[in-house]
């Protein structure tokens, strides 16, 4: 029987020097934040920065000698291709799969009118989606390799890296408030849960949305959202957690 490994942000990549690790986590957070704010060009530019940090980490892993901070190779394509000649004892992901993804991601940064003028297409949502998904895949692979965990555990750990904050939610006096009076109770609940990677107590969510009746709130809001797979409700623990579908719902329909 396999054991689920729960990794927190503080646990991630501890074998990597603090400066380099900090660059990785910050750059990935910037990509996610810029994407959520629909700032396509910064998101795509940060994808290039992430390439440089990830390349530095896997090169250090291959050489058993990490630099303190990331640096840009003279040619990202040639540098990544050279890793394929590293020791076969290294994981294939480090030698082949991650480097090839870096080449694709760096191509968007360099030749799609992001870092330089003259590309054949302006920064756009489609390219930003590609940057975001490749970036998350790279982060998951690093965690999977460095911590010897499965893809599900790695993905959950990556989700813990980014603090989900949105302007419509205000933190005041130990409470959270949705600054949109016309928003439905269901949407308020999902938006509030979007702030958290893990489960939230039902009683806290009830207090935050300022619903007057706990029984009605559970029946008409929580269970309805649970049936729609926007959230997961644990009726025994009385906890509520946003689902991946709920995250997409907030980002595609509420934040736009």
Secondary structure in CASP SS format (residue, H / E / C, confidence):
PFRMAT SS
TARGET T0000
AUTHOR 0000-0000-0000
METHOD secondary structure of the structure
MODEL  1
X C 1.00
X C 1.00
X C 1.00
X C 1.00
X C 1.00
X C 1.00
X C 1.00
X C 1.00
X H 1.00
X H 1.00
X H 1.00
X C 1.00
X C 1.00
X C 1.00
X C 1.00
X C 1.00
X C 1.00
X H 1.00
X H 1.00
X H 1.00
X H 1.00
X H 1.00
X H 1.00
X H 1.00
X H 1.00
X H 1.00
X H 1.00
X H 1.00
X H 1.00
X H 1.00
X H 1.00
X H 1.00
X H 1.00
X H 1.00
X H 1.00
X H 1.00
X C 1.00
X C 1.00
X C 1.00
X H 1.00
X H 1.00
X H 1.00
X H 1.00
X H 1.00
X H 1.00
X H 1.00
X H 1.00
X H 1.00
X H 1.00
X H 1.00
X H 1.00
X H 1.00
X H 1.00
X H 1.00
X H 1.00
X H 1.00
X H 1.00
X H 1.00
X H 1.00
X H 1.00
X H 1.00
X H 1.00
X H 1.00
X C 1.00
X C 1.00
X C 1.00
X C 1.00
X C 1.00
X C 1.00
X C 1.00
X C 1.00
X C 1.00
X C 1.00
X C 1.00
X C 1.00
X H 1.00
X H 1.00
X H 1.00
X H 1.00
X H 1.00
X H 1.00
X H 1.00
X H 1.00
X C 1.00
X C 1.00
X C 1.00
X C 1.00
X C 1.00
X C 1.00
X C 1.00
X C 1.00
X H 1.00
X H 1.00
X H 1.00
X H 1.00
X H 1.00
X H 1.00
X H 1.00
X H 1.00
X H 1.00
X H 1.00
X H 1.00
X H 1.00
X H 1.00
X H 1.00
X H 1.00
X H 1.00
X H 1.00
X H 1.00
X H 1.00
X H 1.00
X C 1.00
X C 1.00
X C 1.00
X C 1.00
X C 1.00
X C 1.00
X C 1.00
X C 1.00
X C 1.00
X C 1.00
X C 1.00
X C 1.00
X C 1.00
X H 1.00
X H 1.00
X H 1.00
X H 1.00
X H 1.00
X H 1.00
X H 1.00
X H 1.00
X H 1.00
X H 1.00
X H 1.00
X H 1.00
X H 1.00
X H 1.00
X H 1.00
X H 1.00
X H 1.00
X H 1.00
X H 1.00
X H 1.00
X H 1.00
X H 1.00
X H 1.00
X C 1.00
X C 1.00
X C 1.00
X H 1.00
X H 1.00
X H 1.00
X H 1.00
X H 1.00
X H 1.00
X H 1.00
X H 1.00
X H 1.00
X C 1.00
X C 1.00
X C 1.00
X C 1.00
X C 1.00
X C 1.00
X C 1.00
X C 1.00
X C 1.00
X E 1.00
X E 1.00
X E 1.00
X E 1.00
X C 1.00
X C 1.00
X E 1.00
X E 1.00
X E 1.00
X E 1.00
X C 1.00
X C 1.00
X C 1.00
X C 1.00
X C 1.00
X C 1.00
X H 1.00
X H 1.00
X H 1.00
X H 1.00
X H 1.00
X H 1.00
X H 1.00
X H 1.00
X H 1.00
X H 1.00
X C 1.00
X C 1.00
X C 1.00
X C 1.00
X C 1.00
X E 1.00
X E 1.00
X H 1.00
X H 1.00
X H 1.00
X H 1.00
X H 1.00
X H 1.00
X H 1.00
X H 1.00
X C 1.00
X C 1.00
X C 1.00
X C 1.00
X H 1.00
X H 1.00
X H 1.00
X H 1.00
X H 1.00
X H 1.00
X H 1.00
X H 1.00
X H 1.00
X H 1.00
X H 1.00
X H 1.00
X H 1.00
X H 1.00
X C 1.00
X C 1.00
X C 1.00
X E 1.00
X E 1.00
X E 1.00
X E 1.00
X C 1.00
X C 1.00
X C 1.00
X C 1.00
X E 1.00
X E 1.00
X E 1.00
X E 1.00
X C 1.00
X H 1.00
X H 1.00
X H 1.00
X H 1.00
X H 1.00
X H 1.00
X H 1.00
X H 1.00
X H 1.00
X H 1.00
X H 1.00
X C 1.00
X C 1.00
END
